[in-house]
Amino acid sequence: MTAYVTQNPATGVVEREFPTITDDQIDPILERAEKAYRQWRQTPIEQRVQMLRDTAAAYRDRASELAAVITKEMGKPTKQGLGELALTAMIYDWYADNGPALLETEQLDPQGAAESIVTRTPIGPILGIMPWNFPYYQVARFVAPNLLLGNTIILKHAPICAASSELMEQIAHAAGIPADAYINVFATNEQIATMIADRRLQGVSLTGSSRAGAAVAEVAARNLKKSVLELGGSDPFIVLDTPDVAALAAGAAAMRTMNAGQACNSPKRFIVDESIYDDFVTNLTAAISGLAVGDPAEDGTKVGPLSSVTARDNVVKQVSQAVEQGATLHTGGEALDGPGAFMAPAVLTDVTPEMDAYREEIFGPVAVVYKFSSVDEAVDLANDVEYGLSGSVWSSDVEAAQAVADRLDVGMAMVNEHGTSLPGLPFGGVKQSGYGRELGQWGLGEFANVRLRRTAK
C-alpha cells in the first residue's frame, strides 16, 4: 500500500492509491518552481487577480463534486463540505478584491530624506504542508495570498487527501496559473525535509499537529527559512450567563461536533458559571446524545466518522482514560459497531489538572465541561493549557464579556460567537498553537519581502 491512500472512513474500503514521488524527482520539482518564480513574479497583478477570480468561480461551480470527494476522503458530511467550499471561494475572491490595494507602495515619513517608501515583494518558491480536516479551506488560506503576491507554490497535502489535492492543482492550472507556479507533490516526510533544506525554497507554512510543527520548524530554522505554523488548540468556551441555557447548549453541541470535532479552533473546554452549570450539562448532554451519527453522504447526518479508525480509537482511548482517572462520562465515548471510524459523541465533567484530558487536545466529538465560581477562576482555567489558538466568552452583558475576552491568552478572542473564520480576519495563535498569521492583510505579509527604498535629498 502506498503512503497516499483514499480509504473511506465511513466504510473502511480503500478506494484509490497514489504513488509518492521518488527522490530523484525532488531536484527537478524545485528547479521548476524556481524557474517559474522568475516569470510569475513579473506577471501583471491584474492577470493574477483574474486567475484568482476564475479559481473562486471553479470552486463554486464544482462544489457538489468537490464536496463528495472529501466526504469519501476524510468523512466530512456533505452539507459541511459545501460550507467549506463556499468559504474557500470567498478567500480567493477576497484576495482578488482587496489584495492589490494592500500591495501598493507605502509612503513613510521621509525622516530627513527626499523619500522613504516600502514595497512588498515576493520571496520565491514556498512550501505548504496541509492537514486533512479542512482540505480546501486550509489550502486556500496559504495559496491565494501567496500566488497574488508572486510567490510560487509547492503543495504537500495530507496523505488521505490526495484526490482533493489533485483536483485543486487542476483547478489552479485551468484558471491560468502556470503548471510550475503551483505544483502538487505526494512526498514523504524525509523528502519534505530535503526540500526545506534546499537553497531554492524560501519558506514553509504548516498546519497540523504540534509534533509535526516542531519537526518542520527545526529544519526550517537550521536552514534560516521563514516558517509559519498553525497547530493545535484547546479552545475555551466561557459562559458567564445566558437567557436561554437550552439554546446555548444546543449551539455548543453543534459547534463541538462539527467536522466530528476535528477542528483546531473547535470549542473543546466549556467553562460555565456555577449558577447554570448543572442546567448546561443536562442540556448539552441531551443535545449531543441526540445528534444523528452516520453516513456523511446522507442529508440528515450531523456527525460523520472520524478521519480514520486510528484517529477514532485514539479519541476513544482519551475518553476511557479520563474516566479511569476519575472523570464523569455523561454520554457516548465508545466506538460504534460496524465498519468505519464512527464513535458516539461524548460529554465529560469532573476533569481535574491531574488528568491527561485536562491538558491534552481531544481531536474528536468530546465536550469537557468545567464549573467556575468567579471570573478570575474562569480565566485561570481558560489559560491553564499550553495551547492558545482561540476562545470565546458568552454573556448578555457584552462589556463584561469583552473584558474577560481581553484576558484570554489566545490569538483570536470572540464574544458571543466561536470559531468564526472570514477572509479578512487574521487567523493564528500563540503558545503551542503556533506562530504567524494567515488570511487578511496579515496573510500577504508572512512570505513577503518588506523592502525599503530611501532616496537622499
C-alpha positions as CSV (number, residue, x, y, z in Angstrom):
1,M,0.0,0.0,0.0
2,T,1.3,3.5,-0.9
3,A,1.6,6.3,1.6
4,Y,-1.1,8.3,-0.1
5,V,-4.4,6.4,0.1
6,T,-8.1,7.2,-0.1
7,Q,-9.7,4.9,2.5
8,N,-13.3,5.8,3.0
9,P,-13.6,6.3,6.8
10,A,-17.4,5.6,6.6
11,T,-16.8,2.1,5.1
12,G,-13.2,1.3,5.7
13,V,-12.8,0.5,2.0
14,V,-9.6,1.5,0.2
15,E,-10.8,3.3,-3.0
16,R,-7.6,4.6,-4.5
17,E,-3.9,4.6,-4.0
18,F,-1.3,7.2,-5.2
19,P,2.4,6.7,-5.6
20,T,4.8,9.1,-3.8
21,I,7.5,10.9,-5.8
22,T,10.9,9.4,-6.0
23,D,14.0,11.1,-4.5
24,D,15.3,11.9,-7.9
25,Q,12.2,14.0,-8.7
26,I,12.9,16.4,-5.8
27,D,15.6,18.5,-7.7
28,P,13.5,18.9,-10.9
29,I,10.5,20.0,-8.8
30,L,12.5,22.7,-7.0
31,E,14.1,23.7,-10.3
32,R,10.7,24.1,-11.9
33,A,9.3,26.2,-9.1
34,E,12.4,28.5,-9.0
35,K,12.3,29.0,-12.8
36,A,8.6,29.7,-12.8
37,Y,9.0,32.2,-10.0
38,R,11.2,34.4,-12.2
39,Q,8.3,34.7,-14.7
40,W,5.4,34.5,-12.3
41,R,6.6,37.5,-10.2
42,Q,6.6,39.6,-13.4
43,T,3.1,38.6,-14.4
44,P,0.9,41.8,-14.2
45,I,-1.1,41.8,-11.0
46,E,-4.3,42.3,-13.0
47,Q,-3.7,38.9,-14.6
48,R,-3.0,37.2,-11.2
49,V,-6.2,38.8,-9.9
50,Q,-8.3,37.3,-12.7
51,M,-6.8,33.9,-12.1
52,L,-7.9,34.0,-8.5
53,R,-11.4,35.1,-9.6
54,D,-11.5,32.2,-12.0
55,T,-10.3,29.8,-9.3
56,A,-13.1,31.0,-7.0
57,A,-15.7,30.5,-9.7
58,A,-14.5,27.0,-10.3
59,Y,-14.9,26.1,-6.6
60,R,-18.4,27.4,-6.7
61,D,-19.3,25.7,-10.0
62,R,-17.9,22.4,-8.9
63,A,-18.9,22.5,-5.2
64,S,-21.0,19.3,-5.2
65,E,-18.3,17.3,-6.9
66,L,-15.6,18.6,-4.7
67,A,-17.6,18.1,-1.5
68,A,-18.3,14.5,-2.5
69,V,-14.5,13.8,-2.8
70,I,-13.7,14.9,0.8
71,T,-16.7,13.0,2.1
72,K,-15.0,9.9,0.9
73,E,-11.5,11.0,1.9
74,M,-12.0,12.2,5.4
75,G,-15.7,11.7,6.2
76,K,-17.0,15.3,6.2
77,P,-20.8,15.5,6.0
78,T,-21.8,16.8,2.6
79,K,-23.5,19.9,3.9
80,Q,-20.4,20.9,5.9
81,G,-18.3,20.2,2.8
82,L,-20.4,22.6,0.8
83,G,-19.9,25.2,3.5
84,E,-16.2,24.7,3.4
85,L,-16.2,25.2,-0.4
86,A,-18.2,28.4,-0.1
87,L,-15.6,29.8,2.3
88,T,-12.8,28.6,0.1
89,A,-14.2,30.6,-2.9
90,M,-14.7,33.6,-0.6
91,I,-11.0,33.6,0.2
92,Y,-9.9,33.6,-3.4
93,D,-12.3,36.4,-4.2
94,W,-11.3,38.4,-1.2
95,Y,-7.7,38.5,-2.2
96,A,-8.7,39.3,-5.8
97,D,-10.8,42.2,-4.5
98,N,-8.5,43.5,-1.7
99,G,-5.0,42.2,-2.3
100,P,-3.8,44.8,-4.9
101,A,-4.5,47.7,-2.7
102,L,-2.7,46.0,0.2
103,L,0.3,45.6,-2.0
104,E,0.5,49.2,-3.1
105,T,3.7,51.2,-2.3
106,E,3.6,52.7,1.2
107,Q,5.0,56.2,1.7
108,L,6.8,56.6,5.0
109,D,7.8,59.7,6.9
110,P,11.0,60.6,4.9
111,Q,12.9,61.3,8.1
112,G,15.4,63.7,6.5
113,A,15.4,62.1,3.1
114,A,13.7,63.1,-0.1
115,E,11.7,59.9,0.0
116,S,11.3,56.7,2.1
117,I,9.0,54.1,0.7
118,V,8.2,50.4,1.4
119,T,7.1,47.8,-1.1
120,R,6.1,44.2,-0.5
121,T,7.6,41.8,-3.0
122,P,7.6,38.0,-3.3
123,I,10.5,35.9,-2.0
124,G,10.4,32.8,-4.2
125,P,9.1,29.3,-4.1
126,I,7.4,28.3,-0.8
127,L,6.1,25.1,0.6
128,G,2.7,24.4,2.1
129,I,2.1,21.4,4.3
130,M,-1.6,21.0,4.7
131,P,-3.8,18.9,7.0
132,W,-6.8,16.7,6.2
133,N,-9.5,18.2,8.3
134,F,-10.4,21.2,6.0
135,P,-8.8,20.0,2.7
136,Y,-9.8,23.0,0.5
137,Y,-10.1,25.9,3.0
138,Q,-6.7,25.3,4.6
139,V,-5.0,25.3,1.1
140,A,-6.8,28.5,0.1
141,R,-5.5,30.3,3.2
142,F,-2.0,29.6,2.0
143,V,-2.3,29.6,-1.7
144,A,-4.4,32.7,-2.5
145,P,-2.3,35.4,-0.9
146,N,1.0,33.9,-2.0
147,L,0.1,33.5,-5.6
148,L,-1.3,37.0,-5.7
149,L,2.0,38.2,-4.1
150,G,4.0,36.5,-6.8
151,N,5.5,33.5,-4.9
152,T,5.3,30.1,-6.5
153,I,3.7,27.2,-4.6
154,I,4.8,23.6,-3.8
155,L,1.8,21.9,-2.1
156,K,2.2,18.8,0.1
157,H,-1.2,17.7,1.3
158,A,-2.2,15.1,3.9
159,P,-1.8,11.5,2.7
160,I,-5.5,10.9,2.9
161,C,-6.3,13.9,0.8
162,A,-4.5,13.0,-2.4
163,A,-7.6,13.1,-4.6
164,S,-8.7,16.5,-3.5
165,S,-5.2,17.9,-3.8
166,E,-5.0,16.7,-7.4
167,L,-8.3,18.5,-8.1
168,M,-7.1,21.7,-6.5
169,E,-4.0,21.6,-8.7
170,Q,-6.1,21.0,-11.8
171,I,-8.4,23.9,-10.9
172,A,-5.5,26.3,-10.4
173,H,-4.0,25.4,-13.8
174,A,-7.3,25.6,-15.6
175,A,-7.6,29.1,-14.1
176,G,-4.4,30.1,-15.9
177,I,-1.9,29.7,-13.1
178,P,1.2,28.1,-14.7
179,A,1.8,24.5,-14.1
180,D,5.2,25.2,-12.4
181,A,3.8,28.0,-10.3
182,Y,1.5,25.5,-8.4
183,I,3.0,22.1,-8.0
184,N,1.2,19.4,-6.1
185,V,3.6,16.7,-4.7
186,F,3.0,13.4,-3.0
187,A,6.1,13.4,-0.9
188,T,7.3,11.6,2.2
189,N,8.4,13.5,5.4
190,E,12.0,12.8,4.6
191,Q,11.6,14.3,1.1
192,I,9.9,17.4,2.6
193,A,12.8,17.9,4.9
194,T,15.2,17.7,1.9
195,M,13.1,20.4,0.1
196,I,13.1,22.7,3.1
197,A,16.9,22.5,3.3
198,D,17.4,23.3,-0.3
199,R,18.5,26.8,-1.1
200,R,15.8,27.3,-3.7
201,L,12.9,27.0,-1.3
202,Q,12.4,30.3,0.6
203,G,9.8,29.4,3.3
204,V,7.4,26.8,4.6
205,S,3.9,27.0,6.1
206,L,2.4,24.1,8.1
207,T,-1.0,23.5,9.5
208,G,-1.1,20.4,11.6
209,S,0.0,18.9,14.9
210,S,2.4,20.4,17.4
211,R,4.8,17.4,16.8
212,A,4.8,18.0,13.0
213,G,5.2,21.7,13.5
214,A,8.2,21.3,15.8
215,A,9.9,19.0,13.3
216,V,9.3,21.4,10.4
217,A,10.3,24.4,12.4
218,E,13.6,22.7,13.4
219,V,14.6,22.0,9.8
220,A,13.5,25.5,8.7
221,A,15.4,27.2,11.4
222,R,18.5,25.2,10.8
223,N,18.4,26.4,7.2
224,L,17.4,30.0,8.0
225,K,14.0,29.7,6.3
226,K,10.9,31.5,7.3
227,S,8.1,29.3,8.7
228,V,4.5,29.8,9.7
229,L,2.8,27.3,12.0
230,E,-0.9,26.8,12.7
231,L,-1.0,24.0,15.2
232,G,-3.5,22.5,17.7
233,G,-5.9,24.2,20.0
234,S,-7.9,23.5,23.2
235,D,-10.3,26.4,22.9
236,P,-12.2,27.6,26.0
237,F,-15.9,28.5,25.7
238,I,-16.7,30.6,28.8
239,V,-20.3,31.0,29.7
240,L,-20.8,33.9,32.2
241,D,-24.6,33.9,31.8
242,T,-27.3,33.3,29.2
243,P,-31.0,34.0,29.0
244,D,-31.6,30.5,27.3
245,V,-29.4,27.7,28.6
246,A,-31.0,25.1,26.4
247,A,-30.4,27.1,23.2
248,L,-26.8,27.9,24.1
249,A,-26.1,24.3,25.0
250,A,-27.6,23.1,21.7
251,G,-25.5,25.6,19.8
252,A,-22.4,24.4,21.8
253,A,-23.2,20.8,20.9
254,A,-23.3,21.7,17.2
255,M,-20.1,23.7,17.3
256,R,-18.2,21.0,19.2
257,T,-19.3,18.1,16.9
258,M,-19.0,19.9,13.6
259,N,-16.5,18.0,11.4
260,A,-16.7,15.3,14.0
261,G,-14.9,17.6,16.4
262,Q,-11.8,17.6,14.3
263,A,-11.1,21.3,14.1
264,C,-8.2,23.1,15.8
265,N,-10.4,26.0,16.7
266,S,-13.4,24.0,17.9
267,P,-14.6,24.9,21.4
268,K,-13.3,22.0,23.4
269,R,-13.5,23.2,27.0
270,F,-16.8,24.6,28.2
271,I,-16.2,26.7,31.3
272,V,-19.6,27.5,32.9
273,D,-20.8,29.7,35.8
274,E,-21.8,27.6,38.7
275,S,-25.3,29.1,38.8
276,I,-26.2,27.5,35.4
277,Y,-23.6,24.7,35.3
278,D,-26.0,21.8,36.1
279,D,-28.6,23.0,33.7
280,F,-26.0,23.5,31.0
281,V,-24.5,20.0,31.4
282,T,-28.0,18.4,31.3
283,N,-28.9,20.3,28.1
284,L,-25.6,19.8,26.5
285,T,-25.7,16.0,27.2
286,A,-29.2,15.8,25.7
287,A,-28.2,17.8,22.6
288,I,-25.1,15.8,22.0
289,S,-26.7,12.4,22.6
290,G,-29.5,13.4,20.2
291,L,-27.2,14.1,17.2
292,A,-27.5,11.8,14.2
293,V,-24.3,9.9,13.7
294,G,-23.9,8.1,10.4
295,D,-23.2,8.1,6.7
296,P,-21.7,11.5,5.9
297,A,-23.3,11.4,2.4
298,E,-26.8,11.3,3.9
299,D,-28.6,14.6,4.3
300,G,-29.7,14.1,7.9
301,T,-26.3,13.2,9.3
302,K,-24.9,15.7,11.8
303,V,-21.8,13.7,12.9
304,G,-19.8,11.6,10.4
305,P,-16.9,9.3,11.0
306,L,-13.6,10.5,12.3
307,S,-10.8,10.6,9.6
308,S,-9.6,7.1,10.3
309,V,-10.1,4.2,12.7
310,T,-6.7,5.0,14.3
311,A,-7.9,8.6,14.9
312,R,-11.2,7.3,16.3
313,D,-9.5,4.8,18.6
314,N,-7.2,7.5,20.0
315,V,-10.1,9.7,21.0
316,V,-12.0,6.7,22.5
317,K,-8.9,5.9,24.5
318,Q,-8.6,9.5,25.7
319,V,-12.2,9.3,27.0
320,S,-11.8,6.0,28.7
321,Q,-8.5,7.1,30.3
322,A,-10.2,10.2,31.6
323,V,-13.0,8.0,33.2
324,E,-10.3,5.7,34.7
325,Q,-8.7,8.7,36.2
326,G,-11.9,9.9,37.8
327,A,-13.8,12.0,35.3
328,T,-17.6,11.6,34.8
329,L,-18.9,10.4,31.5
330,H,-22.4,11.6,30.8
331,T,-22.9,10.2,27.3
332,G,-21.1,8.5,24.5
333,G,-17.4,8.0,24.2
334,E,-17.5,4.5,22.7
335,A,-16.6,3.2,19.3
336,L,-19.7,2.3,17.3
337,D,-20.2,-1.2,15.9
338,G,-19.8,-1.9,12.3
339,P,-17.4,-0.7,9.6
340,G,-15.9,2.8,9.6
341,A,-14.4,5.2,12.1
342,F,-17.6,6.1,14.0
343,M,-17.9,7.0,17.7
344,A,-20.6,8.2,19.9
345,P,-20.1,11.9,20.8
346,A,-19.3,12.4,24.4
347,V,-19.6,14.8,27.4
348,L,-17.1,14.7,30.2
349,T,-17.2,16.5,33.6
350,D,-15.1,16.5,36.8
351,V,-11.8,16.6,34.8
352,T,-9.0,17.8,37.1
353,P,-5.5,19.1,36.5
354,E,-4.0,15.8,37.4
355,M,-5.8,14.0,34.5
356,D,-4.4,13.8,31.0
357,A,-7.6,15.1,29.5
358,Y,-7.1,18.4,31.3
359,R,-4.2,19.4,29.1
360,E,-4.4,17.3,26.0
361,E,-6.2,18.4,22.8
362,I,-9.1,15.9,22.2
363,F,-9.4,16.0,18.4
364,G,-12.9,14.4,18.2
365,P,-16.5,14.9,19.3
366,V,-15.9,15.2,23.0
367,A,-17.0,18.2,25.1
368,V,-15.3,18.7,28.5
369,V,-17.3,20.9,30.9
370,Y,-15.9,22.8,33.9
371,K,-17.6,24.8,36.7
372,F,-16.4,28.2,37.9
373,S,-17.5,30.5,40.8
374,S,-15.6,33.7,39.9
375,V,-14.4,35.4,36.7
376,D,-10.8,35.0,37.8
377,E,-11.2,31.3,38.2
378,A,-12.7,31.1,34.7
379,V,-9.8,33.0,33.2
380,D,-7.3,30.8,35.0
381,L,-9.0,27.7,33.8
382,A,-9.1,29.0,30.2
383,N,-5.4,29.9,30.2
384,D,-4.1,26.9,32.1
385,V,-3.2,24.9,28.9
386,E,-0.2,25.0,26.5
387,Y,-2.4,26.0,23.6
388,G,-3.6,29.5,22.7
389,L,-5.5,29.4,19.4
390,S,-8.9,31.0,20.1
391,G,-11.5,31.3,22.7
392,S,-14.9,32.7,23.3
393,V,-16.9,34.4,26.1
394,W,-20.7,34.3,26.2
395,S,-22.9,36.8,28.1
396,S,-25.8,39.1,27.8
397,D,-23.5,41.8,29.2
398,V,-21.3,42.4,26.2
399,E,-18.9,44.8,28.0
400,A,-18.3,42.2,30.8
401,A,-17.7,39.5,28.2
402,Q,-15.3,41.8,26.3
403,A,-13.3,42.4,29.5
404,V,-12.9,38.6,30.0
405,A,-12.1,38.0,26.3
406,D,-9.2,40.5,26.6
407,R,-7.7,38.4,29.4
408,L,-7.5,35.2,27.3
409,D,-4.1,34.0,26.1
410,V,-5.2,33.4,22.6
411,G,-4.7,34.7,19.1
412,M,-8.4,35.1,18.4
413,A,-10.8,36.1,21.2
414,M,-14.5,36.2,20.4
415,V,-17.7,37.4,22.2
416,N,-21.0,35.5,21.7
417,E,-19.6,33.5,18.8
418,H,-16.9,30.9,18.4
419,G,-14.6,29.7,15.6
420,T,-15.5,32.4,13.1
421,S,-13.1,32.4,10.1
422,L,-13.5,35.0,7.4
423,P,-11.1,36.0,4.6
424,G,-10.4,39.5,6.0
425,L,-9.7,38.4,9.6
426,P,-6.3,37.2,10.9
427,F,-6.1,33.5,11.8
428,G,-3.4,32.1,14.1
429,G,-2.5,31.5,17.7
430,V,0.1,31.8,20.5
431,K,2.0,29.4,22.7
432,Q,1.9,25.8,21.4
433,S,-0.8,26.8,18.8
434,G,2.0,28.1,16.6
435,Y,3.1,31.5,15.2
436,G,2.4,33.6,12.2
437,R,-0.9,34.7,10.8
438,E,-3.0,33.7,7.8
439,L,-5.8,35.5,6.0
440,G,-6.5,39.2,5.5
441,Q,-3.6,41.6,5.1
442,W,-1.6,39.5,7.5
443,G,-1.6,36.6,5.1
444,L,0.0,38.7,2.5
445,G,2.9,39.7,4.8
446,E,4.3,36.4,6.1
447,F,6.2,35.4,2.9
448,A,6.8,38.9,1.5
449,N,10.0,40.9,1.4
450,V,9.2,44.2,3.1
451,R,11.7,46.3,1.1
452,L,12.7,49.9,2.0
453,R,13.8,52.3,-0.7
454,R,15.2,55.5,0.6
455,T,16.4,58.5,-1.6
456,A,18.6,61.2,0.0
457,K,17.9,64.8,-0.6
